[in-house]
Amino acid sequence: MTEDEAWEAGRGVWKFNADRALAQDEVQIVNTKGTVLAVATITGISKYSDRYALQGELLRGDERVGKPTVTPHRSRNSVAYF
């Protein structure tokens, strides 16, 4: 999966806390093993009924991609906010 594909799949449409997401600067899309697949800045959100999608700028080639996330996520959700 490319960074672009990971970003498109991971950014939404999901149920999440919009205020919490907007309070963060960036998001990491990680797989279930905790490997970072994509990193993006958060610029906003789009609402779809009771769900949301992140808007942002993908940071292609970020050095964290392909490495374990430094912040373990206990959720099954593929999005971790930082």
C-alpha positions as CSV (number, residue, x, y, z in Angstrom):
1,M,0.0,0.0,0.0
2,T,1.4,3.4,-0.9
3,E,1.3,6.4,1.4
4,D,-1.4,8.0,-0.8
5,E,-3.5,4.8,-0.6
6,A,-3.0,4.6,3.2
7,W,-4.0,8.2,3.6
8,E,-7.1,7.8,1.5
9,A,-8.2,4.6,3.4
10,G,-7.3,5.9,6.8
11,R,-8.5,9.4,6.8
12,G,-12.2,8.5,6.9
13,V,-15.1,8.1,6.9
14,W,-15.2,7.1,10.5
15,K,-16.9,7.8,13.8
16,F,-14.4,9.9,15.9
17,N,-14.3,12.9,18.2
18,A,-14.0,15.9,15.8
19,D,-12.9,18.3,18.5
20,R,-10.1,16.0,19.6
21,A,-8.9,15.5,16.0
22,L,-8.9,19.3,15.3
23,A,-6.9,19.9,18.4
24,Q,-4.0,17.9,16.9
25,D,-1.4,19.0,14.4
26,E,-0.9,15.8,12.6
27,V,-2.1,12.2,12.2
28,Q,-0.4,8.9,11.6
29,I,-2.1,6.2,9.7
30,V,-0.8,2.9,11.2
31,N,-1.5,-0.8,10.6
32,T,-2.6,-3.2,13.2
33,K,1.1,-4.1,13.9
34,G,1.8,-0.5,14.8
35,T,3.8,0.4,11.6
36,V,3.3,3.9,10.3
37,L,1.9,3.8,6.8
38,A,1.4,7.6,6.3
39,V,1.7,10.9,8.1
40,A,-0.3,14.0,7.4
41,T,-1.0,17.4,8.9
42,I,-4.6,18.0,9.9
43,T,-6.2,21.0,8.3
44,G,-9.9,20.2,8.9
45,I,-12.6,17.7,8.8
46,S,-15.6,16.9,6.6
47,K,-18.9,15.6,8.2
48,Y,-20.8,12.7,6.7
49,S,-24.0,12.2,8.7
50,D,-22.7,10.9,12.1
51,R,-19.2,10.3,10.7
52,Y,-16.2,12.3,9.7
53,A,-13.2,12.3,7.4
54,L,-10.0,14.1,8.1
55,Q,-8.7,16.8,5.7
56,G,-5.0,17.4,5.6
57,E,-1.8,17.4,3.7
58,L,0.0,14.1,3.2
59,L,3.7,14.4,4.2
60,R,5.0,12.1,1.5
61,G,8.4,10.5,2.4
62,D,8.2,11.3,6.1
63,E,11.0,9.5,7.9
64,R,8.4,7.8,10.3
65,V,6.8,5.9,7.4
66,G,7.7,2.2,7.6
67,K,8.8,2.4,11.2
68,P,6.9,1.5,14.4
69,T,4.8,4.3,15.8
70,V,6.3,5.8,18.9
71,T,2.9,6.1,20.5
72,P,1.2,2.8,20.8
73,H,-2.5,2.8,20.1
74,R,-4.8,0.6,22.0
75,S,-7.6,1.0,19.6
76,R,-8.5,-1.1,16.6
77,N,-8.9,2.2,14.7
78,S,-6.2,2.9,12.1
79,V,-5.9,6.5,13.1
80,A,-3.7,7.9,15.9
81,Y,-3.7,11.7,16.6
82,F,-0.5,13.6,17.8
